[in-house]
Amino acid sequence: MSYKGISDFRSDTVTRPTEEMRKAMYNAEVGDDVLGDDPTVKKLEEISSEKLGKEAGLFVPSGTMGNTIALKIAAGEGKEVILEERCHILNYESGNISRIAKSLPRALPSDRGEIPLNLIEKNIHTSLRDHIPETKVISLEDTHNNWGGSILSLDYLKNVKSIADKHHLHMHLDGARIFNASVAQKIDVKEISKYFDSIMFCLSKGLSAPIGSILTGSKEFIKEARFIRKFLGGGMRQIGIVAAPGIVSVEKMIDRLEEDHIRAKKLAEKIADIKEIDMDFDEVKTNFIILKLKTMDSLTFLKKLESKKVLALPLSNELVRVVTHKDIDDSDINIAAKAIREIFR
């Protein structure tokens, strides 16, 4: 369903709110959320935390703020966070892990987001306390943006959790697209969330809300998170107006994510034989396709693609990301496939 004649595959953040979301915004009952009396925000936080099996939730303006708050509480100043070297927190959140959380990232390599277990163990610092910052958090990402929407296996999460418990470490999940992971695996999201002490997920990506993310955890954790949110300027007033579409997201928009996954696979299949593109068809697990260009740079390719009214996102000089979402339908898939084939004809 192209918007103004443009098929926009840049991200699942470009979705527009549904008609039901717009009506929910108009009719939202509101109060002053900083004073704790916006009923719509409270409802969103309650149903979100319940969905993930956590005690409490906090509505935040962005996923970046949610992750920053979590690490500021769980790790804090001068303490280390083990995370994957290509993760969103480290690469796309303005350095907040150090600038605001004041924590130190211990970035480790991985196989599609899964850091080898022995490497995690090796990098947990338990000695030379006067010299080496203490490890406090293991942070993972599911699905993983820079690995093309890859999914962390449940066995892997179980094993990492065992390591974290052994060393008394906090487990945080950048679960911006956690529901894509649960839908793709055909499991309840609690089967993923149970391995983590805190989880952030985005309402404004595949779930199609116009704004906002949710941070979940224990009651004590979220109580502290509310204070940090205010400190960061994230305390909002009659914010029930934008929390209302988030309720629609959580209640109505999760199951349809499977449509996005199916369409991503369809597009990948339609362009899989193009010799000028290197793409691993078997690794298209959710709503992401990563194209590795062999014969032209990404900006040149994207300029040619845009001339055919199709948009995508450059990840590097040779990598292009294509993302399906609510506002992409089968006709957009056909348009994009035709455009890409014409570019390399």
FINU-985940 format. One record per residue (C-alpha): residue in three letters; x, y, z. Coordinates in steps of 0.05 Angstrom, whole numbers, padded with zeros to 5 digits, always signed. Example, Ala and Ser with C-alpha at 12.3 -4.5 7.8 and 13.67 -1.06 7.14 Angstrom:
<pts>
ala+00246-00090+00156/ser+00273-00021+00143/
</pts>
This chain:
<pts>
met+00000+00000+00000/ser+00046+00054-00025/tyr+00039+00123+00006/lys+00034+00180-00044/gly+00060+00131-00097/ile+00123+00113-00057/ser+00138+00042-00034/asp+00177+00056+00030/phe+00221-00002+00053/arg+00269+00041+00094/ser+00244+00017+00162/asp+00183-00007+00200/thr+00185+00060+00236/val+00153+00094+00175/thr+00085+00063+00188/arg+00025+00109+00196/pro-00025+00099+00253/thr-00087+00059+00236/glu-00156+00090+00235/glu-00171+00056+00301/met-00108+00087+00331/arg-00129+00157+00307/lys-00197+00148+00339/ala-00166+00123+00403/met-00122+00185+00405/tyr-00183+00230+00396/asn-00223+00196+00450/ala-00167+00183+00499/glu-00181+00198+00572/val-00122+00237+00598/gly-00091+00264+00662/asp-00023+00291+00683/asp+00023+00231+00677/val+00080+00265+00716/leu+00031+00268+00774/gly+00013+00196+00761/asp-00060+00205+00741/asp-00064+00193+00666/pro-00109+00131+00663/thr-00093+00115+00590/val-00018+00113+00604/lys-00030+00069+00665/lys-00071+00020+00623/leu-00017+00016+00570/glu+00037+00004+00622/glu-00005-00050+00656/ile-00024-00090+00595/ser+00048-00084+00567/ser+00081-00110+00630/glu+00029-00165+00637/lys+00041-00185+00564/leu+00115-00196+00580/gly+00104-00227+00648/lys+00137-00170+00686/glu+00113-00133+00749/ala+00111-00063+00720/gly+00121-00021+00658/leu+00140+00050+00640/phe+00119+00089+00577/val+00179+00126+00548/pro+00185+00170+00486/ser+00235+00125+00451/gly+00271+00059+00453/thr+00337+00095+00461/met+00312+00128+00525/gly+00286+00061+00550/asn+00352+00026+00539/thr+00391+00084+00570/ile+00348+00084+00632/ala+00355+00009+00640/leu+00431+00010+00636/lys+00437+00071+00681/ile+00400+00032+00735/ala+00427-00038+00724/ala+00500-00021+00711/gly+00513+00051+00728/glu+00575+00094+00732/gly+00641+00060+00718/lys+00612-00010+00712/glu+00614-00055+00651/val+00559-00079+00605/ile+00573-00140+00561/leu+00539-00131+00494/glu+00546-00151+00421/glu+00592-00109+00378/arg+00540-00093+00324/cys+00481-00080+00371/his+00436-00019+00367/ile+00454+00006+00437/leu+00527+00012+00420/asn+00522+00036+00348/tyr+00458+00077+00341/glu+00440+00108+00408/ser+00487+00168+00408/gly+00536+00137+00457/asn+00485+00142+00513/ile+00512+00079+00547/ser+00573+00121+00566/arg+00548+00193+00560/ile+00486+00185+00603/ala+00487+00116+00635/lys+00562+00127+00647/ser+00574+00053+00638/leu+00629+00020+00599/pro+00612-00025+00540/arg+00649-00090+00533/ala+00633-00104+00460/leu+00641-00176+00437/pro+00635-00210+00368/ser+00578-00257+00354/asp+00546-00306+00305/arg+00484-00268+00282/gly+00475-00235+00350/glu+00492-00295+00393/ile+00558-00281+00430/pro+00595-00347+00443/leu+00581-00370+00515/asn+00655-00381+00531/leu+00670-00310+00507/ile+00617-00282+00555/glu+00647-00322+00613/lys+00717-00299+00595/asn+00697-00226+00597/ile+00661-00225+00664/his+00710-00190+00710/thr+00713-00219+00780/ser+00785-00203+00800/leu+00834-00144+00804/arg+00776-00101+00829/asp+00821-00040+00839/his+00840-00041+00766/ile+00784-00071+00724/pro+00712-00045+00723/glu+00662-00095+00751/thr+00615-00129+00702/lys+00543-00115+00721/val+00499-00128+00659/ile+00492-00174+00599/ser+00452-00139+00545/leu+00425-00174+00483/glu+00383-00153+00423/asp+00325-00193+00395/thr+00310-00189+00337/his+00377-00161+00317/asn+00377-00101+00272/asn+00447-00104+00243/trp+00443-00179+00233/gly+00383-00171+00188/gly+00327-00186+00237/ser+00360-00249+00264/ile+00329-00285+00324/leu+00363-00309+00387/ser+00347-00382+00401/leu+00312-00401+00466/asp+00368-00450+00483/tyr+00418-00394+00475/leu+00378-00348+00521/lys+00373-00403+00573/asn+00448-00414+00572/val+00464-00339+00577/lys+00415-00332+00635/ser+00450-00389+00670/ile+00516-00352+00664/ala+00484-00287+00688/asp+00454-00321+00749/lys+00520-00354+00766/his+00554-00286+00768/his+00495-00247+00795/leu+00489-00204+00733/his+00428-00165+00708/met+00400-00189+00641/his+00373-00133+00596/leu+00340-00141+00528/asp+00336-00089+00474/gly+00272-00121+00450/ala+00252-00066+00402/arg+00224-00121+00357/ile+00213-00176+00409/phe+00144-00190+00382/asn+00174-00203+00313/ala+00217-00255+00348/ser+00159-00288+00384/val+00114-00289+00323/ala+00169-00317+00278/gln+00182-00373+00329/lys+00107-00383+00340/ile+00116-00377+00416/asp+00087-00334+00471/val+00131-00273+00482/lys+00138-00294+00555/glu+00181-00352+00531/ile+00232-00300+00512/ser+00221-00247+00565/lys+00227-00296+00624/tyr+00303-00297+00615/phe+00310-00222+00626/asp+00306-00175+00685/ser+00289-00115+00642/ile+00262-00109+00572/met+00249-00050+00526/phe+00203-00058+00466/cys+00181-00008+00414/leu+00109+00010+00398/ser+00130+00053+00339/lys+00162+00000+00295/gly+00123-00060+00268/leu+00068-00047+00319/ser+00053+00017+00281/ala+00041+00067+00337/pro+00063+00138+00321/ile+00108+00145+00382/gly+00135+00110+00443/ser+00167+00049+00475/ile+00156+00009+00538/leu+00208-00009+00591/thr+00189-00068+00636/gly+00218-00099+00698/ser+00206-00107+00773/lys+00165-00055+00811/glu+00228-00029+00845/phe+00264-00025+00778/ile+00208+00014+00745/lys+00201+00060+00805/glu+00274+00080+00795/ala+00264+00083+00720/arg+00207+00133+00728/phe+00255+00179+00767/ile+00309+00172+00713/arg+00258+00186+00658/lys+00242+00252+00692/phe+00317+00267+00699/leu+00324+00256+00623/gly+00266+00302+00607/gly+00219+00246+00590/gly+00165+00263+00640/met+00103+00281+00599/arg+00035+00309+00617/gln-00030+00290+00582/ile+00008+00237+00545/gly-00052+00190+00543/ile-00064+00219+00474/val-00004+00182+00446/ala-00008+00123+00495/ala-00077+00106+00467/pro-00051+00081+00400/gly+00001+00041+00439/ile-00056+00002+00471/val-00082-00014+00401/ser-00012-00036+00383/val-00006-00086+00440/glu-00077-00112+00435/lys-00087-00114+00359/met-00022-00108+00320/ile+00022-00166+00343/asp-00007-00225+00305/arg-00006-00188+00238/leu+00071-00184+00242/glu+00071-00252+00208/glu+00046-00217+00145/asp+00109-00175+00144/his+00153-00237+00151/ile+00117-00272+00094/arg+00125-00211+00049/ala+00199-00204+00065/lys+00209-00276+00044/lys+00168-00265-00020/leu+00211-00206-00040/ala+00275-00243-00024/glu+00251-00301-00067/lys+00235-00255-00126/ile+00306-00225-00127/ala+00346-00285-00103/asp+00374-00302-00172/ile+00403-00233-00186/lys+00478-00245-00193/glu+00497-00174-00175/ile+00467-00182-00106/asp+00493-00227-00051/met+00435-00246-00005/asp+00426-00305+00042/phe+00354-00326+00029/asp+00354-00375+00088/glu+00371-00319+00136/val+00308-00279+00121/lys+00273-00298+00185/thr+00231-00237+00201/asn+00217-00171+00165/phe+00288-00153+00144/ile+00327-00167+00080/ile+00400-00148+00075/leu+00427-00138+00005/lys+00502-00140-00007/leu+00516-00104-00073/lys+00572-00131-00116/thr+00575-00082-00175/met+00554-00013-00148/asp+00556+00025-00083/ser+00494+00030-00040/leu+00481+00105-00051/thr+00483+00096-00127/phe+00436+00037-00122/leu+00388+00074-00075/lys+00386+00134-00121/lys+00367+00090-00179/leu+00315+00055-00135/glu+00285+00121-00112/ser+00277+00142-00185/lys+00231+00082-00190/lys+00192+00105-00128/val+00221+00053-00081/leu+00259+00071-00018/ala+00308+00030+00023/leu+00363+00045+00074/pro+00440+00042+00066/leu+00477+00006+00122/ser+00546+00015+00091/asn+00578+00028+00024/glu+00557-00042+00000/leu+00499-00062+00046/val+00426-00042+00037/arg+00370-00057+00086/val+00299-00071+00061/val+00244-00075+00114/thr+00171-00097+00107/his+00116-00069+00152/lys+00042-00055+00157/asp+00042-00004+00100/ile+00075-00051+00051/asp+00029-00098+00013/asp+00037-00149-00043/ser+00035-00095-00096/asp+00094-00060-00063/ile+00132-00126-00063/asn+00121-00133-00137/ile+00140-00060-00150/ala+00205-00067-00110/ala+00224-00133-00143/lys+00212-00104-00213/ala+00252-00041-00196/ile+00312-00080-00169/arg+00312-00127-00229/glu+00310-00068-00277/ile+00370-00035-00242/phe+00413-00096-00255/arg+00385-00114-00323/
</pts>
